[in-house]
Amino acid sequence: NLVHLGAFVGSVALMWMIRAVLSH
């Protein structure tokens, strides 16, 4: 499902953005 895939990619991108902010 394209919506599920978009939600998965969005959650991964959000996780990496939070990890980048916390590492700084």
Secondary structure as the mmCIF struct_conf table of DSSP 4:
data_model
#
loop_
_struct_conf.conf_type_id
_struct_conf.id
_struct_conf.beg_label_comp_id
_struct_conf.beg_label_asym_id
_struct_conf.beg_label_seq_id
_struct_conf.end_label_comp_id
_struct_conf.end_label_asym_id
_struct_conf.end_label_seq_id
HELX_RH_AL_P HELX_RH_AL_P1 LEU A 2 SER A 23
#
